[in-house]
């Protein structure tokens, strides 16, 4: 599998169900700059692992989580990952408070990068 051996992966798009193997591979991919998930069915374990990836991947600058109900978890991840400056949230049910928090964190990230 290409993903297991790639040391220079910059951009990844994943649509549909993912599994723990992919999450484990992403955990080791430090060159990733753009990550796009759409219409995924994350299990609670995968959500926790994805949040961990967002915490530690300081090279990631663009994140797209279309139709993935990860709003509050994303806000928590943005507190620790200050490099994300581009974010797509279409199709996520996010309350106004969380949306304001995410917006403020993105503005702060853009100012600091």
C-alpha positions as CSV (number, residue, x, y, z in Angstrom):
1,X,0.0,0.0,0.0
2,X,1.4,3.4,-1.1
3,X,0.3,5.2,2.1
4,X,2.2,2.9,4.3
5,X,5.5,3.7,2.7
6,X,5.0,7.3,1.6
7,X,7.4,9.7,3.2
8,X,6.4,12.8,1.2
9,X,2.7,12.8,1.1
10,X,1.4,16.4,1.0
11,X,-2.3,16.1,0.2
12,X,-4.8,13.4,1.0
13,X,-8.5,13.2,0.2
14,X,-10.7,10.5,1.8
15,X,-14.3,10.0,1.0
16,X,-16.6,7.4,2.6
17,X,-15.9,5.0,5.5
18,X,-12.4,4.9,6.8
19,X,-10.8,2.3,9.1
20,X,-8.3,2.3,11.9
21,X,-5.5,1.3,9.5
22,X,-5.8,4.6,7.7
23,X,-5.9,6.6,10.9
24,X,-2.7,4.8,12.1
25,X,-1.0,5.6,8.8
26,X,-2.0,9.3,9.1
27,X,-0.6,9.4,12.6
28,X,2.9,8.7,11.2
29,X,2.6,11.0,8.1
30,X,4.4,14.2,9.2
31,X,4.6,15.8,5.7
32,X,0.9,16.1,5.2
33,X,-0.2,19.7,4.5
34,X,-3.7,19.3,3.3
35,X,-6.2,16.7,4.6
36,X,-9.8,16.4,3.2
37,X,-12.5,14.1,4.6
38,X,-16.0,14.1,3.2
39,X,-19.0,12.0,4.2
40,X,-17.0,9.7,6.5
41,X,-18.5,7.5,9.2
42,X,-16.1,8.0,12.0
43,X,-16.3,5.6,14.9
44,X,-15.6,7.1,18.4
45,X,-12.2,5.5,18.4
46,X,-11.4,7.0,15.0
47,X,-12.6,10.5,16.1
48,X,-10.3,10.3,19.1
49,X,-7.4,9.2,16.9
50,X,-8.1,11.9,14.3
51,X,-8.1,14.5,17.1
52,X,-4.7,13.2,18.2
53,X,-3.4,13.6,14.6
54,X,-4.6,17.2,14.5
55,X,-3.0,17.9,17.8
56,X,0.5,16.7,16.7
57,X,0.7,17.4,13.0
58,X,2.1,20.9,13.0
59,X,2.6,21.0,9.2
60,X,-1.1,20.7,8.4
61,X,-2.4,24.0,7.1
62,X,-5.6,23.0,5.3
63,X,-8.4,20.9,6.7
64,X,-11.6,20.0,5.0
65,X,-14.2,18.0,7.0
66,X,-17.3,18.3,4.8
67,X,-20.4,16.5,6.3
68,X,-18.6,15.0,9.3
69,X,-20.1,16.2,12.6
70,X,-16.7,17.0,14.2
71,X,-17.3,20.7,15.1
72,X,-16.6,20.7,18.8
73,X,-13.7,18.2,18.5
74,X,-12.2,20.4,15.8
75,X,-12.4,23.4,18.0
76,X,-10.5,21.5,20.7
77,X,-7.9,20.4,18.2
78,X,-7.4,24.0,16.9
79,X,-6.4,25.1,20.4
80,X,-3.3,22.9,20.1
81,X,-2.7,22.9,16.3
82,X,-1.9,26.5,15.4
83,X,-0.8,25.9,11.8
84,X,-4.3,25.3,10.3
85,X,-5.3,28.4,8.5
86,X,-7.8,27.0,5.9
87,X,-10.9,25.1,7.0
88,X,-14.0,23.8,5.2
89,X,-17.0,22.9,7.4
90,X,-19.9,22.6,4.9
91,X,-22.6,20.1,6.0
92,X,-21.6,20.0,9.7
93,X,-24.1,20.9,12.4
94,X,-22.2,23.3,14.6
95,X,-23.7,25.6,17.1
96,X,-23.0,29.3,17.0
97,X,-20.7,29.3,20.0
98,X,-18.5,26.6,18.6
99,X,-18.5,28.2,15.2
100,X,-17.4,31.5,16.7
101,X,-14.6,29.7,18.7
102,X,-13.4,28.0,15.5
103,X,-13.5,31.3,13.6
104,X,-11.5,33.1,16.3
105,X,-8.9,30.3,16.4
106,X,-8.5,30.4,12.6
107,X,-8.0,34.2,12.7
108,X,-5.4,33.8,15.4
109,X,-3.6,31.1,13.4
110,X,-3.5,33.3,10.3
111,X,-2.1,36.2,12.2
112,X,0.6,34.0,13.7
113,X,1.7,32.3,10.5
